[in-house]
Amino acid sequence: MKISNLPVTSREYKLMLNSDRFGDRNKGAERFLNLIDFLIRKQGGSIVEKQDKEERRHTSYLDTPQFALRQNRFSLRLREEPKGFQINLKYRDSAPYISAAQDLSSSQKGKIKFEEDILPPFASKFAHSNSIETGVLPSLETIKDVTSIFPGIARLGFDGDTPIKTANDFSVLEVVRKLCKFQFGKTETIKASLSFWYLTEDTDWPLVSEFSFDYDAVKNDKGDLKEYSHEVVERAKGLFSALQNQTGWLDLTTTTKTAFALEVL
């Protein structure tokens, strides 16, 4: 059987931050924005739009008691948002062909993405995912329930009666703060944001803090995806490297929010 690759439709750079810097979220975000503004300008770019919009949702991950999905490099994320629920199944691997080959089809209408996640120091992980938006949360108590939504999971051979539960009994309030949009010359627009996890609504100190910035592949006149411009790829890498030199802002104890939720606790 031949394996086909998929086009990478977006690239996202992720960096875990020191939560001590964000006891006051507004002041911390303002100071961090000043920092990245300086570093963006050093790379020859500029902020084209400053933002301070925040979005809130409750986030958790689902798995078997033995973390069978995680062991097979899948994650099943549940978000409760103001207008309903999002169920996201994701497979992540450093080999793009392996990630692209996963069957993430769904019985309900979903949004499939194939992205490159870039982690420190500059390690690429290719994320193949399918997200379903629904106003009513379906039953997610067994593997059979999961395969009824994502039938490709059945190939893993799990017993359909295997229970599904909230991984580590861990559920958080997630606050996503959009910081800015910036460009390097007239290249693709890059979007930057901060994401914070809180254990409760009234907790001031975030449990986890993450900075990310991403840009999408652009399309030509025929509607085909184009290659990313050399300028944005090169300067985005320079910005990512420069940020990693700001050691007082960094949290080096974990790599991603997903890893924290599924492995640390």
Protein Blocks (a to p, Z undefined) as FASTA:
>chain_A
ZZdddddfbdcddddddfklmmpmmlmmmmmmmmmmmmmmmnopacfbdcfbdcdddddd
dddfkommmmnopacdddddfkbccdddddddfblklmmmpccbdfbdcddddddddddf
bdcddddddddddfbdcddfbfklmmmmmmmlmmnopafklccddehhiacddddddfbd
cdehjadcdddddddddfbfklmbdfbdcddddddddddfkopacdddfklmmmmmmmmm
mmmmmmmlpcfkbfbfklmmmmmZZ
